[in-house]
Amino acid sequence: MSTQLEVLQPGPRCSSLLSKGLYINAGLPKGKEVTGDGNFWCGKTQKIYGPDDRICDGDRCTDATRSCYEE
Protein backbone atom coordinates (compact mmCIF):
# COMPACT_ATOMS: atom_id res chain seq x y z
CA MET A 1 0.00 0.00 0.00
CA SER A 2 1.43 3.39 -0.96
CA THR A 3 0.50 6.70 0.57
CA GLN A 4 -0.11 9.64 -1.72
CA LEU A 5 1.30 12.84 -0.27
CA GLU A 6 -0.50 16.08 -0.92
CA VAL A 7 1.37 18.56 -3.08
CA LEU A 8 1.68 21.93 -1.37
CA GLN A 9 0.11 24.38 -3.77
CA PRO A 10 1.72 27.77 -4.31
CA GLY A 11 -0.09 30.72 -2.85
CA PRO A 12 -0.11 33.13 0.05
CA ARG A 13 0.83 31.63 3.40
CA CYS A 14 2.59 32.77 6.52
CA SER A 15 6.28 33.36 5.92
CA SER A 16 7.07 31.49 9.15
CA LEU A 17 5.51 28.22 7.94
CA LEU A 18 8.21 25.60 7.44
CA SER A 19 8.25 22.05 6.13
CA LYS A 20 10.85 19.48 5.16
CA GLY A 21 9.73 19.89 1.56
CA LEU A 22 11.16 23.41 1.55
CA TYR A 23 14.60 21.90 2.07
CA ILE A 24 14.51 18.65 0.08
CA ASN A 25 13.09 20.33 -3.01
CA ALA A 26 15.49 23.25 -3.16
CA GLY A 27 17.06 23.54 -6.59
CA LEU A 28 14.63 21.29 -8.45
CA PRO A 29 14.20 22.16 -12.13
CA LYS A 30 11.23 24.37 -12.96
CA GLY A 31 8.02 22.38 -13.39
CA LYS A 32 8.88 19.59 -10.96
CA GLU A 33 6.30 18.90 -8.28
CA VAL A 34 7.16 20.03 -4.79
CA THR A 35 6.62 17.21 -2.34
CA GLY A 36 7.21 16.67 1.32
CA ASP A 37 6.11 14.45 4.13
CA GLY A 38 3.19 16.69 5.11
CA ASN A 39 4.75 17.76 8.38
CA PHE A 40 4.83 21.47 9.12
CA TRP A 41 6.13 23.64 11.93
CA CYS A 42 6.31 27.31 12.81
CA GLY A 43 9.61 29.13 12.43
CA LYS A 44 8.71 31.38 15.35
CA THR A 45 7.96 28.64 17.89
CA GLN A 46 9.87 25.73 16.27
CA LYS A 47 6.83 23.59 17.14
CA ILE A 48 3.76 22.28 15.29
CA TYR A 49 1.71 25.16 16.64
CA GLY A 50 2.16 28.89 16.21
CA PRO A 51 2.40 31.68 18.77
CA ASP A 52 -1.41 31.77 18.77
CA ASP A 53 -1.45 28.14 20.06
CA ARG A 54 -3.11 26.89 16.87
CA ILE A 55 -1.81 24.07 14.65
CA CYS A 56 0.39 24.98 11.68
CA ASP A 57 -0.14 23.42 8.26
CA GLY A 58 -0.47 24.27 4.60
CA ASP A 59 -4.14 25.21 5.00
CA ARG A 60 -4.36 26.88 8.40
CA CYS A 61 -1.34 29.12 7.80
CA THR A 62 -2.99 30.81 4.83
CA ASP A 63 -5.42 32.56 7.20
CA ALA A 64 -4.27 36.20 7.29
CA THR A 65 -6.54 36.83 10.28
CA ARG A 66 -4.33 34.74 12.57
CA SER A 67 -2.57 37.04 15.01
CA CYS A 68 0.84 35.56 14.15
CA TYR A 69 0.43 35.61 10.34
CA GLU A 70 3.16 37.43 8.43
CA GLU A 71 3.01 37.97 4.68
C-alpha positions as a Markdown table, in Angstrom:
| # | Residue | x | y | z |
|---|---|---|---|---|
| 1 | Met | 0.0 | 0.0 | 0.0 |
| 2 | Ser | 1.4 | 3.4 | -1.0 |
| 3 | Thr | 0.5 | 6.7 | 0.6 |
| 4 | Gln | -0.1 | 9.6 | -1.7 |
| 5 | Leu | 1.3 | 12.8 | -0.3 |
| 6 | Glu | -0.5 | 16.1 | -0.9 |
| 7 | Val | 1.4 | 18.6 | -3.1 |
| 8 | Leu | 1.7 | 21.9 | -1.4 |
| 9 | Gln | 0.1 | 24.4 | -3.8 |
| 10 | Pro | 1.7 | 27.8 | -4.3 |
| 11 | Gly | -0.1 | 30.7 | -2.8 |
| 12 | Pro | -0.1 | 33.1 | 0.1 |
| 13 | Arg | 0.8 | 31.6 | 3.4 |
| 14 | Cys | 2.6 | 32.8 | 6.5 |
| 15 | Ser | 6.3 | 33.4 | 5.9 |
| 16 | Ser | 7.1 | 31.5 | 9.1 |
| 17 | Leu | 5.5 | 28.2 | 7.9 |
| 18 | Leu | 8.2 | 25.6 | 7.4 |
| 19 | Ser | 8.2 | 22.0 | 6.1 |
| 20 | Lys | 10.8 | 19.5 | 5.2 |
| 21 | Gly | 9.7 | 19.9 | 1.6 |
| 22 | Leu | 11.2 | 23.4 | 1.6 |
| 23 | Tyr | 14.6 | 21.9 | 2.1 |
| 24 | Ile | 14.5 | 18.6 | 0.1 |
| 25 | Asn | 13.1 | 20.3 | -3.0 |
| 26 | Ala | 15.5 | 23.3 | -3.2 |
| 27 | Gly | 17.1 | 23.5 | -6.6 |
| 28 | Leu | 14.6 | 21.3 | -8.5 |
| 29 | Pro | 14.2 | 22.2 | -12.1 |
| 30 | Lys | 11.2 | 24.4 | -13.0 |
| 31 | Gly | 8.0 | 22.4 | -13.4 |
| 32 | Lys | 8.9 | 19.6 | -11.0 |
| 33 | Glu | 6.3 | 18.9 | -8.3 |
| 34 | Val | 7.2 | 20.0 | -4.8 |
| 35 | Thr | 6.6 | 17.2 | -2.3 |
| 36 | Gly | 7.2 | 16.7 | 1.3 |
| 37 | Asp | 6.1 | 14.5 | 4.1 |
| 38 | Gly | 3.2 | 16.7 | 5.1 |
| 39 | Asn | 4.8 | 17.8 | 8.4 |
| 40 | Phe | 4.8 | 21.5 | 9.1 |
| 41 | Trp | 6.1 | 23.6 | 11.9 |
| 42 | Cys | 6.3 | 27.3 | 12.8 |
| 43 | Gly | 9.6 | 29.1 | 12.4 |
| 44 | Lys | 8.7 | 31.4 | 15.4 |
| 45 | Thr | 8.0 | 28.6 | 17.9 |
| 46 | Gln | 9.9 | 25.7 | 16.3 |
| 47 | Lys | 6.8 | 23.6 | 17.1 |
| 48 | Ile | 3.8 | 22.3 | 15.3 |
| 49 | Tyr | 1.7 | 25.2 | 16.6 |
| 50 | Gly | 2.2 | 28.9 | 16.2 |
| 51 | Pro | 2.4 | 31.7 | 18.8 |
| 52 | Asp | -1.4 | 31.8 | 18.8 |
| 53 | Asp | -1.4 | 28.1 | 20.1 |
| 54 | Arg | -3.1 | 26.9 | 16.9 |
| 55 | Ile | -1.8 | 24.1 | 14.6 |
| 56 | Cys | 0.4 | 25.0 | 11.7 |
| 57 | Asp | -0.1 | 23.4 | 8.3 |
| 58 | Gly | -0.5 | 24.3 | 4.6 |
| 59 | Asp | -4.1 | 25.2 | 5.0 |
| 60 | Arg | -4.4 | 26.9 | 8.4 |
| 61 | Cys | -1.3 | 29.1 | 7.8 |
| 62 | Thr | -3.0 | 30.8 | 4.8 |
| 63 | Asp | -5.4 | 32.6 | 7.2 |
| 64 | Ala | -4.3 | 36.2 | 7.3 |
| 65 | Thr | -6.5 | 36.8 | 10.3 |
| 66 | Arg | -4.3 | 34.7 | 12.6 |
| 67 | Ser | -2.6 | 37.0 | 15.0 |
| 68 | Cys | 0.8 | 35.6 | 14.2 |
| 69 | Tyr | 0.4 | 35.6 | 10.3 |
| 70 | Glu | 3.2 | 37.4 | 8.4 |
| 71 | Glu | 3.0 | 38.0 | 4.7 |
